[in-house]
Amino acid sequence: MSRFSPPPLSRRVFVAAGAGATAGTLLGGCLRAAGDSAAGRLITKAIPASGERLPVIGLGTDAFRAEDRAEIRAEIRRMSELHGSVIDTAAAYGDSEALIGDALESLGLRERMFLASKLVATGGSSGAVGAESFERSLRRLRTQHLDLLQVHNLNGVAPLIPLLQEWKQAKRIRYVGVTTSRVSQHQELLAVMRSYPLDFIQVDYSLGNRDAATAVLPLALERKLAVLVNLPFGRSSLFAQAAGRKLPAWAADIDVTSWAQYFLKYVVSHPAVTCAIPGSTKVSHLEDNQGAGRGRLPDAAMRRKMEEDWDQGS
């Protein structure tokens, strides 16, 4: 179900105001101390098409900017140290691909990362435009192949999916997908999922925007498609709604110590969801997010409790 969201409050402002202010600072030490205990164990899920397992928390990069180069490099290094691997970017995300490529090359981490990008979205997307976008992405990312290539916002699916299949056969990409970040495109996404050979979809889904759970996620399960979730914080609107609220005491039962982890564990506990890709440009936020990829996940009863508690308190 979709719900009204108030004007966004940035995560930086939310944390500075005191809500979970120590979570990001303490998490790195907590993860190191937890080791292989139940609370510290990395959660992974399988890609249905292959059985390959991915950590359930990745990194979204649409906010990456050149002036944040050093912080971005530090984030990617820290994510690797915490055994995260999924990085999602796009040709349309400004400097993001080049910043990621530079960081991966300088850190020597390319082969340890599951690298996903998207073809540039234009009004007249075609095979030629798609091929040009792909070659540019490879150059900027400093790689010979991508783990996942996606059609951005369903723009140009008909001409581009056959190209992606060709590149997959040639081992230039490993998986094929499509994306949307708009509830208004969910019906179109359903049609695409039924009509094309896909390995992944990417969709908007959060505790405050549950529309995808009505039809998109069930169809992904039926068709055995991996699911990346964008906007798990609802463009920061969930932090705005959580301002002034305390985490429920029972959040500790699923090893949650911050609202970010609460929101993320709700998302990745859905049976259809493979990985959430929250955006982050600060190491402390990344550490907090990665904490949601460890320990216990809510079961169906706990998920209902989280929904009810959130709806009653909003």
Number of C-alpha atoms within 10 A of each C-alpha: 12 13 12 9 16 13 12 14 17 15 20 13 13 18 19 12 12 11 20 18 14 15 23 23 15 14 21 20 11 14 19 11 11 15 12 13 12 12 18 20 16 23 17 18 18 16 20 19 14 10 9 10 13 20 21 28 31 25 25 23 23 20 14 23 15 12 9 14 18 11 14 23 21 17 22 24 19 18 23 15 10 18 16 24 23 24 23 27 26 24 22 18 17 16 19 25 26 21 21 25 21 17 23 21 14 11 13 11 15 18 12 13 18 17 21 22 25 24 29 24 20 13 7 9 18 18 17 12 17 23 17 13 18 22 14 17 26 19 13 18 25 18 16 12 20 21 19 23 28 28 27 23 20 19 20 21 20 16 15 22 22 14 18 28 18 13 20 19 12 10 14 19 20 18 24 22 28 26 23 21 17 13 17 9 14 18 13 12 21 15 10 17 21 12 10 14 15 22 23 25 24 25 27 22 28 26 24 22 20 16 18 21 15 10 12 20 23 14 17 22 15 10 16 16 23 25 26 25 27 24 20 27 24 20 19 21 20 27 25 20 18 17 16 12 12 11 16 13 9 11 17 13 12 19 21 27 21 24 25 25 22 23 22 28 29 21 26 28 19 16 15 23 25 26 28 32 23 26 24 20 22 15 21 19 22 24 23 24 31 29 30 29 28 27 20 20 23 21 14 12 8 17 18 13 13 20 15 11 12 16 12 8 10 14
